[in-house]
Amino acid sequence: MIERRGFLGLVGGGAAGAGLAGCGIDLRPLVGNGSQQTAELLRSAAPSPPPFTVALPVPPVRPPVGGLIEVVQRVAEAEILPGLRTAVLGYDGIFPGPTIESRRGEPVRVRHRNELPVPTVVHLHGGHTPPEHDGWPMDLLLPAGSRDYAYPMDQRAATLWYHDHRMDFTGPQVYRGLAGFHLVRDDEEDALGLPSGERELPLMICDRAFEADGSLRYPSIDRTLREVPGVEQPWMEGVLGDVVLVNGAPWPVAEVDAARYRLRILNASNARRYRLALSPGGELTQIGSDGGLLAAPVRHTALDVAPAERFDVVVDFAAYPVGSEVTLVNSLGTGAAAQVMRFRVVRAARDDSRVPAQLPTVEPLRPGPVRREWRFTRGRTGRHAGWTINGLPFDPSRIDARPRLGDVEVWRFSSDLHHPVHVHLDPFQVLSRGGHPPGPSDGGWKDTVDLQPAQDVEVAVRFTDHRGRYVIHCHNLEHEDMAMMAAFATS
């Protein structure tokens, strides 16, 4: 099997070669489905179910036992669209995978066994992790093999997630189901009195398209995911599905008390951006971001969420009369994609939770003199069109930056189109956006930032503890698979 970046020099024959050649002619920017998405819509052949008829599922929680959690990656069938069966690549055979819970300061090992027909790589997204356990894209877990990923958990409480990170094939393998939550908890957060238990809901939002028989529809050049990377030319800028899933269910409905709920929102879509709001109105009180809690709550009426971003919000359903229906809508979507899920306020209830005016302190980073530029643009990758950083496609043998542990650097990201930029190892803080102060959703510790067309974002980043190779890449997964990634090495 070819496990090198195909666009660095793959010479294919037959239909695969022709498909790749079709990617290589036109370098004009392609922005699909309106100016708020860099992607094209892939329509389902299967009919969509009516919205708000499927109950919201909540993934099972897997705490460590003796510091160990065991996960089996395997093919399984799920009923995603009512009445149809969908084959998924699932952690423990479910989509999303089980929610792993760990505690700050308590190291955990996650043992993955691969019973899939394809290699995988596991990345703990947002994890402060040694390089040998971070999910280097070529560090493959082969079929019938197993591997322990060791996580020190020396980081703040936060909403992390784990997903496949196999070089060239991250997009289709995440699309087929290899994603799950990993929640880090700590004593400081526990003491705040935030909503918890059944009033804490992880919400993995993603979009998918389906074939007539219920199977997942995705435009891979190589549908076996074995040799030739990339997608068919019309979708090289990104894949949008026409079915919105939350925790693997289409447009689900959740019955809630008239009380505060903590919603851990994750955009696990390959390319779709969302602008989330409540209808018929209401506030999303943000208490946390990618890297954990903010210093103070921020109230939003709408929240932009790019692929891989997480937003920890509290919604007070006591603001609605019992019997109300409150819809989480997406104003960046059209048709059915303009709705995400619904909450039904079904009963009055006692509520002892609170949202303190002050949350844990967020240390401000003070940048030193080192500045680095990272330009995210379309470009040539060998003979073909693809996506580049600083004009270069990913080469795993090339190191593009060597930051020193403990130094605070300024990294400037610039773009041609939408690029959600993700940095491995440590989170960063947004300093400016387009020459202006950070946006309303840029606060706190971030590991992914929503870079918009022709925009630059400056961040302060400090790497600590772990020496070795890591990557920075676009989390539009079609862009990542088509070479929009670069390596850096901490020292």
C-alpha positions as CSV (number, residue, x, y, z in Angstrom):
1,M,0.0,0.0,0.0
2,I,1.1,3.5,-0.7
3,E,1.6,5.4,2.5
4,R,3.6,8.4,1.3
5,R,1.8,11.6,0.4
6,G,0.4,10.7,-3.0
7,F,0.6,14.3,-4.3
8,L,4.4,14.4,-3.8
9,G,5.0,12.2,-6.8
10,L,2.5,9.5,-7.1
11,V,2.3,8.2,-10.7
12,G,-0.9,6.4,-11.1
13,G,-2.4,4.5,-14.0
14,G,-5.9,3.9,-15.4
15,A,-8.9,5.6,-13.8
16,A,-7.0,6.7,-10.7
17,G,-4.3,8.5,-12.7
18,A,-7.0,10.1,-14.8
19,G,-8.8,11.2,-11.7
20,L,-5.7,12.8,-10.2
21,A,-4.8,14.5,-13.4
22,G,-8.3,16.1,-13.3
23,C,-7.3,17.8,-10.1
24,G,-4.4,19.5,-11.6
25,I,-5.5,22.0,-14.2
26,D,-7.4,24.9,-12.7
27,L,-5.9,26.7,-9.7
28,R,-8.6,29.3,-9.4
29,P,-10.2,29.5,-5.9
30,L,-13.3,27.3,-5.6
31,V,-15.8,28.4,-3.0
32,G,-18.9,26.3,-2.9
33,N,-22.3,26.8,-1.4
34,G,-21.9,30.5,-0.9
35,S,-19.1,32.6,0.5
36,Q,-19.3,31.1,4.0
37,Q,-18.1,27.7,2.9
38,T,-15.0,26.4,1.1
39,A,-16.5,23.2,0.0
40,E,-19.0,21.6,-2.4
41,L,-22.3,19.9,-1.6
42,L,-22.5,16.1,-2.0
43,R,-26.2,15.1,-2.3
44,S,-27.6,12.0,-0.8
45,A,-29.4,9.4,-2.9
46,A,-31.3,8.1,0.1
47,P,-34.3,10.2,1.3
48,S,-33.8,12.2,4.4
49,P,-36.0,11.5,7.5
50,P,-38.2,14.3,8.8
51,P,-36.3,16.4,11.4
52,F,-36.7,16.1,15.1
53,T,-38.1,12.6,15.1
54,V,-35.0,10.7,16.4
55,A,-34.0,10.9,20.0
56,L,-30.6,12.4,20.7
57,P,-28.2,9.5,21.5
58,V,-25.4,10.1,24.1
59,P,-22.2,8.0,23.6
60,P,-21.3,5.7,26.4
61,V,-18.7,6.9,28.9
62,R,-15.5,4.9,29.3
63,P,-13.4,5.9,32.4
64,P,-10.0,4.2,32.8
65,V,-9.7,1.1,34.9
66,G,-6.3,0.9,36.5
67,G,-5.1,3.7,34.2
68,L,-6.1,1.7,31.0
69,I,-8.9,1.9,28.5
70,E,-9.2,-0.6,25.7
71,V,-10.8,0.3,22.4
72,V,-11.4,-2.0,19.3
73,Q,-11.6,-0.3,15.9
74,R,-14.0,-2.4,13.8
75,V,-16.5,-2.3,11.0
76,A,-20.1,-2.4,12.3
77,E,-23.6,-1.5,11.1
78,A,-25.7,1.3,12.5
79,E,-29.2,2.6,11.9
80,I,-28.4,6.2,11.2
81,L,-31.3,6.9,8.7
82,P,-34.4,5.1,10.0
83,G,-35.0,1.8,8.3
84,L,-31.6,1.6,6.6
85,R,-28.3,0.1,7.7
86,T,-25.0,2.0,7.4
87,A,-21.6,0.4,7.7
88,V,-19.3,2.5,9.8
89,L,-15.7,2.4,10.8
90,G,-16.2,2.7,14.6
91,Y,-14.2,2.9,17.8
92,D,-15.8,-0.1,19.6
93,G,-18.0,-0.4,16.5
94,I,-20.0,2.7,17.3
95,F,-20.3,6.2,15.9
96,P,-19.4,8.4,17.6
97,G,-16.9,6.3,19.6
98,P,-17.2,6.0,23.4
99,T,-16.6,9.1,25.4
100,I,-13.3,8.7,27.2
101,E,-13.1,10.5,30.6
102,S,-9.8,11.2,32.3
103,R,-8.6,13.5,35.1
104,R,-5.9,16.0,35.2
105,G,-2.7,14.6,36.7
106,E,-3.7,11.0,36.2
107,P,-1.9,9.5,33.3
108,V,-4.0,7.2,31.1
109,R,-3.2,4.6,28.4
110,V,-5.6,3.9,25.6
111,R,-5.0,0.6,23.9
112,H,-6.3,0.5,20.4
113,R,-6.7,-2.7,18.5
114,N,-7.3,-2.4,14.7
115,E,-9.7,-4.9,13.3
116,L,-10.4,-2.7,10.3
117,P,-9.3,-3.6,6.7
118,V,-7.2,-0.4,6.5
119,P,-4.4,1.2,8.6
120,T,-5.2,3.9,11.1
121,V,-3.5,6.5,13.3
122,V,-5.1,7.9,16.5
123,H,-4.7,11.6,17.3
124,L,-5.9,13.0,20.6
125,H,-7.0,16.4,19.3
126,G,-6.0,19.0,21.9
127,G,-3.9,16.6,23.9
128,H,-0.6,17.7,25.4
129,T,1.1,14.6,24.3
130,P,4.6,13.2,23.7
131,P,5.4,13.0,20.0
132,E,5.4,9.2,19.8
133,H,1.8,9.2,21.1
134,D,0.5,12.2,19.3
135,G,-0.6,10.5,16.1
136,W,2.2,11.4,13.6
137,P,0.4,10.8,10.2
138,M,2.7,8.0,9.1
139,D,2.9,6.2,12.4
140,L,0.4,3.5,11.3
141,L,-1.5,1.0,13.3
142,L,-1.8,-1.8,10.8
143,P,-4.8,-4.2,10.5
144,A,-4.8,-6.9,13.2
145,G,-2.3,-4.9,15.3
146,S,-2.6,-3.1,18.6
147,R,-1.0,-0.1,20.2
148,D,-1.0,1.7,23.5
149,Y,-1.2,5.5,23.3
150,A,0.1,7.0,26.6
151,Y,-1.4,10.4,27.6
152,P,0.2,12.2,30.6
153,M,-3.0,14.3,31.3
154,D,-0.9,17.2,32.6
155,Q,-3.3,19.7,31.2
156,R,-6.4,21.7,32.1
157,A,-9.9,20.3,32.1
158,A,-11.2,20.6,28.5
159,T,-13.3,19.1,25.8
160,L,-10.9,17.1,23.6
161,W,-11.7,14.6,20.9
162,Y,-9.9,11.7,19.3
163,H,-10.0,10.8,15.6
164,D,-8.2,9.1,12.8
165,H,-5.1,10.9,11.5
166,R,-3.8,8.5,8.8
167,M,-1.8,10.4,6.2
168,D,-3.7,11.0,2.9
169,F,-6.9,9.2,4.2
170,T,-8.0,11.2,7.3
171,G,-11.0,12.7,5.5
172,P,-12.7,9.4,4.4
173,Q,-11.8,7.6,7.6
174,V,-13.2,10.2,10.0
175,Y,-16.2,10.6,7.6
176,R,-16.9,6.9,8.0
177,G,-17.0,7.1,11.8
178,L,-13.5,7.3,13.5
179,A,-14.2,10.1,15.9
180,G,-15.1,10.3,19.6
181,F,-15.0,12.7,22.6
182,H,-12.3,12.7,25.3
183,L,-13.2,14.8,28.3
184,V,-10.6,15.9,30.8
185,R,-11.9,16.9,34.2
186,D,-10.2,18.5,37.2
187,D,-10.9,19.6,40.8
188,E,-10.9,23.3,39.9
189,E,-13.7,22.8,37.3
190,D,-15.7,20.5,39.6
191,A,-15.8,23.1,42.3
192,L,-17.6,25.7,40.1
193,G,-21.1,24.2,40.3
194,L,-21.6,24.0,36.5
195,P,-24.4,21.9,35.1
196,S,-23.4,18.2,35.3
197,G,-24.7,14.6,35.1
198,E,-27.6,14.3,32.8
199,R,-27.5,18.1,32.3
200,E,-24.1,17.9,30.6
201,L,-24.5,16.9,26.9
202,P,-21.6,16.3,24.5
203,L,-22.8,17.3,21.0
204,M,-20.7,16.0,18.1
205,I,-22.1,17.9,15.0
206,C,-21.2,16.7,11.5
207,D,-22.7,16.4,8.1
208,R,-22.8,13.3,5.9
209,A,-24.3,12.1,2.6
210,F,-25.8,8.7,2.0
211,E,-26.3,6.3,-0.9
212,A,-29.7,4.9,-1.6
213,D,-29.0,1.7,0.4
214,G,-28.0,3.8,3.5
215,S,-24.2,3.5,3.0
216,L,-22.1,6.6,3.5
217,R,-21.5,8.5,0.3
218,Y,-18.0,10.0,-0.1
219,P,-16.2,10.9,-3.4
220,S,-12.8,9.1,-2.7
221,I,-10.8,8.4,-5.8
222,D,-9.9,5.0,-4.3
223,R,-13.1,3.8,-2.5
224,T,-11.1,1.0,-0.9
225,L,-8.9,3.6,1.0
226,R,-5.9,1.5,0.2
227,E,-3.7,3.1,-2.4
228,V,-4.7,6.4,-4.1
229,P,-5.4,9.4,-1.9
230,G,-7.7,12.3,-2.6
231,V,-11.2,13.0,-3.7
232,E,-12.8,13.5,-7.1
233,Q,-12.1,16.9,-8.6
234,P,-15.4,18.6,-7.9
235,W,-14.9,18.1,-4.2
236,M,-11.2,18.9,-3.8
237,E,-12.1,22.1,-1.9
238,G,-14.1,20.2,0.7
239,V,-17.1,17.9,1.1
240,L,-20.4,19.1,2.4
241,G,-23.1,16.5,3.3
242,D,-26.8,17.2,3.2
243,V,-27.7,15.4,6.4
244,V,-26.8,17.0,9.7
245,L,-26.0,14.5,12.4
246,V,-25.6,15.1,16.1
247,N,-24.0,12.2,18.0
248,G,-24.6,10.1,14.9
249,A,-28.4,10.9,14.6
250,P,-30.1,13.0,11.9
251,W,-31.6,16.2,13.3
252,P,-32.3,14.7,16.7
253,V,-34.5,15.9,19.5
254,A,-33.6,16.0,23.2
255,E,-36.1,16.3,26.1
256,V,-34.7,18.7,28.7
257,D,-35.7,20.1,32.1
258,A,-36.4,23.8,32.5
259,A,-32.9,24.2,33.9
260,R,-29.4,25.0,32.9
261,Y,-27.6,22.6,30.6
262,R,-23.9,22.4,29.7
263,L,-23.5,21.7,25.9
264,R,-20.0,20.6,24.8
265,I,-20.2,21.5,21.1
266,L,-17.8,19.9,18.7
267,N,-17.8,20.5,14.9
268,A,-16.6,17.1,13.6
269,S,-17.5,17.9,10.0
270,N,-14.9,17.5,7.3
271,A,-15.4,20.9,5.9
272,R,-18.7,22.5,6.9
273,R,-18.8,25.7,9.1
274,Y,-21.8,26.4,11.2
275,R,-23.3,29.6,12.7
276,L,-25.3,28.3,15.6
277,A,-28.2,30.1,17.3
278,L,-31.3,29.2,19.3
279,S,-34.8,29.7,17.8
280,P,-37.1,31.3,18.9
281,G,-34.2,33.2,20.4
282,G,-32.0,32.9,23.5
283,E,-28.4,33.1,24.7
284,L,-25.5,30.7,24.3
285,T,-23.3,31.5,27.3
286,Q,-19.8,30.4,26.4
287,I,-17.8,29.1,29.3
288,G,-15.0,27.3,27.5
289,S,-13.1,26.9,24.3
290,D,-10.8,24.3,22.7
291,G,-8.3,24.3,25.6
292,G,-10.7,24.5,28.6
293,L,-12.6,27.2,30.5
294,L,-12.5,30.9,29.8
295,A,-11.6,33.4,32.5
296,A,-15.2,34.7,32.4
297,P,-18.4,33.7,30.6
298,V,-19.2,35.3,27.2
299,R,-22.8,35.6,26.0
300,H,-23.5,35.0,22.4
301,T,-26.7,35.1,20.3
302,A,-24.9,33.2,17.5
303,L,-21.7,31.3,17.5
304,D,-19.5,30.5,14.4
305,V,-17.9,27.0,14.7
306,A,-15.3,25.8,12.2
307,P,-14.3,22.2,11.7
308,A,-12.5,20.8,14.8
309,E,-13.4,23.8,17.0
310,R,-15.1,23.1,20.4
311,F,-17.3,25.5,22.3
312,D,-18.4,24.8,25.8
313,V,-21.7,26.6,26.4
314,V,-24.5,26.8,29.0
315,V,-28.1,27.2,27.9
316,D,-30.8,28.0,30.5
317,F,-33.9,26.3,29.4
318,A,-35.7,27.8,32.4
319,A,-36.0,30.9,30.2
320,Y,-38.6,29.0,28.1
321,P,-42.1,27.9,29.3
322,V,-42.6,24.2,29.9
323,G,-43.8,22.7,26.6
324,S,-41.6,25.0,24.5
325,E,-39.5,23.6,21.5
326,V,-36.1,25.3,21.1
327,T,-34.3,24.6,17.8
328,L,-30.5,24.8,17.4
329,V,-30.3,26.4,13.9
330,N,-27.4,27.0,11.5
331,S,-27.7,30.2,9.5
332,L,-24.8,29.3,7.3
333,G,-26.8,26.3,6.0
334,T,-29.5,26.1,3.4
335,G,-32.5,23.8,3.2
336,A,-32.3,21.0,5.7
337,A,-28.7,22.0,6.7
338,A,-30.2,25.2,8.2
339,Q,-31.3,23.1,11.2
340,V,-29.2,21.1,13.6
341,M,-31.3,19.7,16.4
342,R,-34.2,20.5,18.8
343,F,-34.7,20.6,22.5
344,R,-38.2,20.0,24.1
345,V,-38.6,21.6,27.5
346,V,-40.8,18.9,29.1
347,R,-40.8,19.6,32.9
348,A,-40.1,22.1,35.6
349,A,-37.2,21.0,37.8
350,R,-35.0,22.1,40.6
351,D,-31.6,23.5,39.5
352,D,-28.7,24.0,41.9
353,S,-26.2,24.7,39.1
354,R,-24.7,28.1,38.4
355,V,-22.4,30.0,36.0
356,P,-19.9,32.0,38.1
357,A,-19.0,35.5,36.9
358,Q,-15.4,34.5,37.2
359,L,-13.9,31.2,35.9
360,P,-10.4,29.8,36.3
361,T,-7.6,32.2,35.5
362,V,-6.2,32.1,31.9
363,E,-2.5,33.1,31.9
364,P,-1.9,35.7,29.2
365,L,1.0,34.8,26.9
366,R,3.6,37.5,26.4
367,P,5.3,37.0,23.0
368,G,9.0,37.2,22.5
369,P,10.8,38.4,19.3
370,V,10.3,35.2,17.2
371,R,7.7,35.5,14.5
372,R,6.8,32.9,11.9
373,E,4.6,33.1,8.8
374,W,2.3,30.3,7.7
375,R,0.4,30.9,4.4
376,F,-2.5,28.6,3.6
377,T,-3.2,28.6,-0.1
378,R,-4.0,26.5,-3.1
379,G,-1.0,25.4,-5.2
380,R,0.8,22.8,-7.0
381,T,1.6,19.5,-5.4
382,G,3.9,17.8,-7.9
383,R,1.9,17.6,-11.2
384,H,-1.4,18.2,-9.5
385,A,-3.4,20.9,-7.8
386,G,-3.7,20.7,-4.1
387,W,-3.3,22.7,-1.0
388,T,-0.1,24.1,0.4
389,I,1.5,25.9,3.4
390,N,4.0,28.5,2.5
391,G,3.7,27.3,-1.1
392,L,4.9,23.8,-0.3
393,P,3.0,20.5,0.0
394,F,3.6,18.3,3.1
395,D,6.8,16.4,3.2
396,P,7.2,14.3,6.3
397,S,11.0,14.5,6.0
398,R,11.1,18.3,6.0
399,I,10.9,20.3,9.2
400,D,9.6,23.8,8.6
401,A,10.1,25.3,12.1
402,R,12.1,24.5,15.2
403,P,10.5,26.3,18.2
404,R,12.3,26.1,21.6
405,L,10.4,24.8,24.5
406,G,9.3,27.6,26.8
407,D,9.6,30.4,24.3
408,V,6.5,32.4,23.4
409,E,6.4,33.0,19.6
410,V,4.0,34.9,17.4
411,W,2.6,32.8,14.5
412,R,0.9,34.6,11.7
413,F,-1.6,32.6,9.7
414,S,-2.8,34.0,6.3
415,S,-5.2,32.5,3.8
416,D,-6.8,32.5,0.4
417,L,-10.0,30.7,1.4
418,H,-11.5,29.3,4.6
419,H,-8.9,27.2,6.5
420,P,-9.5,26.0,10.1
421,V,-5.9,25.9,11.3
422,H,-4.9,23.3,13.9
423,V,-1.6,23.2,15.8
424,H,-0.6,20.0,17.6
425,L,1.0,19.7,21.1
426,D,0.0,23.0,22.8
427,P,-2.9,25.5,22.5
428,F,-2.4,29.2,21.6
429,Q,-4.0,32.5,22.2
430,V,-5.4,34.7,19.4
431,L,-3.8,38.2,19.4
432,S,-5.5,39.8,16.4
433,R,-7.7,39.0,13.5
434,G,-7.4,41.0,10.2
435,G,-5.4,43.6,12.1
436,H,-8.2,44.1,14.6
437,P,-8.7,42.7,18.1
438,P,-9.7,39.0,18.4
439,G,-13.3,38.1,17.5
440,P,-16.0,37.4,20.0
441,S,-15.4,33.6,19.8
442,D,-11.5,33.8,19.8
443,G,-11.1,33.9,23.5
444,G,-9.3,31.6,25.8
445,W,-6.9,28.7,24.9
446,K,-7.4,27.6,21.3
447,D,-5.9,24.8,19.3
448,T,-7.9,25.4,16.1
449,V,-8.7,28.9,14.7
450,D,-11.2,29.7,11.9
451,L,-9.1,31.4,9.2
452,Q,-11.4,33.2,6.7
453,P,-10.8,34.2,3.1
454,A,-8.0,36.7,2.5
455,Q,-7.6,37.1,6.3
456,D,-4.6,36.9,8.6
457,V,-4.7,35.9,12.3
458,E,-1.9,36.3,14.7
459,V,-1.5,34.0,17.7
460,A,0.8,33.6,20.6
461,V,2.0,30.0,21.1
462,R,4.3,28.4,23.7
463,F,5.4,24.7,23.5
464,T,6.3,22.9,26.7
465,D,7.6,19.6,28.0
466,H,7.8,17.4,24.9
467,R,10.6,17.4,22.3
468,G,10.0,16.0,18.9
469,R,8.0,16.2,15.6
470,Y,4.5,17.6,15.4
471,V,2.3,19.0,12.7
472,I,0.3,22.1,11.8
473,H,-2.4,21.7,9.2
474,C,-5.7,22.7,7.9
475,H,-8.6,20.8,9.5
476,N,-10.7,20.9,6.4
477,L,-9.9,17.2,6.0
478,E,-9.9,17.3,2.2
479,H,-7.3,20.0,2.3
480,E,-5.2,18.1,4.9
481,D,-5.3,14.9,2.8
482,M,-4.2,16.9,-0.3
483,A,-1.0,18.1,1.4
484,M,-2.0,21.2,3.5
485,M,0.2,20.2,6.4
486,A,3.7,21.1,7.7
487,A,6.0,19.6,10.3
488,F,7.7,21.4,13.1
489,A,10.1,20.1,15.8
490,T,10.3,21.3,19.4
491,S,13.7,21.4,21.1
